[in-house]
Amino acid sequence: MTLAWILVASVAGGTLSAGLAAVALLLRATWIPMLVSFAIGALLGAAFLEIIPHAFETGEAHKVAFSILGGIFGFFVLEKLLLYRHCHTENCEVHDQHASSHDHGRSGTLIVVGDTVHNFVDGVLIAAAFVQSTELGVVTAVAIIAHEIPQEVGDYIVLLNAGFSRPKALLFNALSGLAAVAGGVLGYFVVGPWEDLFPYLLVAASSSFIYVAVADLLPQMQRRLPWRETALQLAWLVCGLSVVMFTMRLLHSH
């Protein structure tokens, strides 16, 4: 049953989010900033309200704190290597540096490779959460899906800029999402036997939630905007946080 939950959540976190991203982009490109704000609330809510408190309850406080810190530094290094970059618009640094209509698809290849690595790690994180409990797994999956959609929008735009057709860009985004399923299956068989290390592995991996929200997404919101747009940002951020809190309350009530 646990493996079934992992498979469903991994598919939702990978291929389904790619499809929803394409739909959101086709409907209205101005939705992207709202999706980013929603993702910030969901990521920080899942990390600080569910995953980290659970880890402190089941592990040693100093080791858990060290795992969080180590995870944040680790994702900083990975970002420097351009393997775990979470771009959510076509104007971010990596997209500006690598996206060009004259690069013969090289930027698209880079994005697909990076997204595949990212989705694989997300799959492992989903598996680690579900091995501990279904409730923790569902909350983790919700946060991953929330931040996957705006990220996939950015990746989709880059693939189009690199010369991919719309169907081909959607196909490659969806195929890279299958890496989440591979990560989920591998995580299920690898994490289980190492259950004592689970709290530290989980918070180290979930440090990506904090790092992405604080280092990548929040800076995109720190611009001088009309008060109405600022209020919308805050509203969508609270909405993302509320979804996580509602999911937690719903699951814990059963």
N, C-alpha and C positions, 0 to 999 in steps of 0.2 A: 504493500500500500504506500509506503514511504517513497519507493522508487517511482511509483505512478504519479504521485504528487510532484516529485522533482521533474519528471518528464513534461508534465503539463505546464508547470511554472517556467521551465527552461524554454519551451516553445513560445510561450506568451512573452517572455522577456527578450527573445531573439527575433524570430521571423514575424510574429504578430505585430510587434512594435514597429518593425520596418514597414509593414503594410499600412498601419495607422499613420505613420509619419508621412508617407506618400499621399494619403488621403487628406491629411491636415494641410499639406503644402498646396495641393490642388484646390482645396476649398478656399483657403485664404492665407496668404503668406504672412499677414500681420498677426496671425495666431502664434507665431514662433516665440516672441517675447513673453507671451502669456504662458506658454508651455514651459519656458525656462523658469519663470517664477514659480509655477506649480511644482516643477521638479526640485527646486531648492527646498521648499517646504517638506516635500515627501522624503527627500534624502536625509535632511537634518532630523526630521521627526523619527524616521526609522532608526537612525544611528543612536540618537541621544535618549529616546523614549523607550526603545525596545531592546535593541541589540546590546548596547553597552551596559545598561542596567542588568540584563540577564547574565552577561559575562561576569560582572562583579559579584553576582549572587553565587555563581558556580565555580569561580576561579579565585586565585590570589590577587588581591587588589594591585600590588606593585607590578606583578607580571602582566596583568591586564592593561594597566596604564602604559607600561613599556611597550606592549604589543601595539597599542594605538599609535604611540609616538613613532615606533619603528615602521608601521604601515604607512603613515603620512610621509615620512622621509623616503620610503621605498617607492611610493607612487610619484614623488617629486623626481626621483632619478629616472623612473620609467618615462615620465613625461619629457624629460630632457632628451631621451633617446627616440622620441617621437613614436613610441609604440603604444602609448596609452593616452593619447591626446583626446580630450572630450570637447570637440568644437560643436557649437550649436547654431552657428550662423555661417554664411559664406564669407564673412569678413574677418575671421579670427586669424591669428598669426600664421598657423600652419597652413591654412587654406590660402592665405595671401602669398605665402612663399612657394607653395607647390601647385596651386591650381592655375592652369593656363590652358587656353584653347589650342596652344601650339606645342604641348608637351607630349603629344601622341599617347595619351592615356597613362603617363607615368604617375601623375598625381592621383588618378583613380586607383591604380594598383596599390599605392602607398596607403590610401584610405581603407581599401578593402582588407589589406594585411593587418593594419592597426586595429580595425574594427573586429576582425576575427579573433585576435588576441584578447581584446577587451571582452567580447562575448563569451569566450572560453572561461575567463576568470569569473565573470558574472555567474556562469553555470556552476562553477565550483562553490561559489559563495551561496547560491541557492541550495545546493546539496548539503552544505555544512549546516545551514539553518534548519532544513527539514529533518536532518538526522537528529537534531536536538529536540525539536517539537514542531508540530504542524502549524501552530500559531505563529511561531517565530519565522517559519518558512514563508507563510503567506504574506506577512508584513514585509519581509525582505524582498519578495517577488514584486509586491506593489511598488516599492521604492525603485527597484530596478526598471520596471516597465515605465514608471513616470519619467525617469531621466533618460531612458533609451529613446523615447519618441522625439524630443527636440534634437538629440544627438544624431539620430538617423535622418532627420530633416537636413541637418548640415551636411552629412555625408552624401545624401542624395543630390544636393545642389552641387557639390564638388564633382561627383561623377558626371553630372550633366555638363559642367564646365570643362571637364577633361575629354569630352567628345562622345560620351556614352549616350545612346538613345534612352528615352524614358523607360521602355520595357526592360532594356538591358541593365540600367541603373537599379531598377527595382529588384530585378532578379539577383544581381550581385549582392545587394543589401540583404536580401532574404537568405541567400546561401551563406553569407558570413554569419547570419543569426543562428544557423544550425550549429555553430561552434559552441553555443550555450548548452545545447543538448549533450554534446560530447563532454563538455566540462561537468555538467550535472551528473552524467552516468559515472564518469571517472571519480568525481568527488564522492559519490555515494559509496563506492567500494574502497576508496582510500581513506576517507575521513572516519568511517565507522570504527575500524580497528584502533584508531588513535583517539579515542573518545576523551581521554584525559587532557589532551592538548586542544580540545575543541574550543573552549572559551577564548584562548589566545589566537588560534587560527581564524576564528570568526571575526573578532574585533580587528585583527590585522588586515583582513580582507575588506571588512566594512569601513576601514579608514578611507577607502576610495570614495565613499559617500561624502565624508567630511571634506576631503581634499577637493573633489570635483565641485562641491557646492561653494566652498570658501575661496578656492584659488582660481576657479575657472568661471563659475556662473555668477557669483555675486559681483565681481568686478564689471561684468557686462551691464549690470543694473545701476552702477554708480556713475550715472550721467545726469546732467541737468535736464529735467523733463518738466512739462506742464504738470500742474498739481493733479489733474485728472489721471494722467498716465501713471504717475507715481502711486496714486491711490489704487489703481488697477493692479500694479505690481504687487503691492502689499496684500491686496485682496486675494490674488491668485496664490501668493506664497502661503497665506493663512489657509487657503483652500487645500493646498497640498498637505499641509500639516494636519488639517482636520480629517482628511481621508485616512491618513495613517492612524490617527487617534480613534476614529470611528471603527476602522478595521480591527484594531487591537481590542476595543471594547466588545465588539460583536463576537470575536473569536473567544475571548476570555469568558464570555457569558455562557458558553456551551460547555 
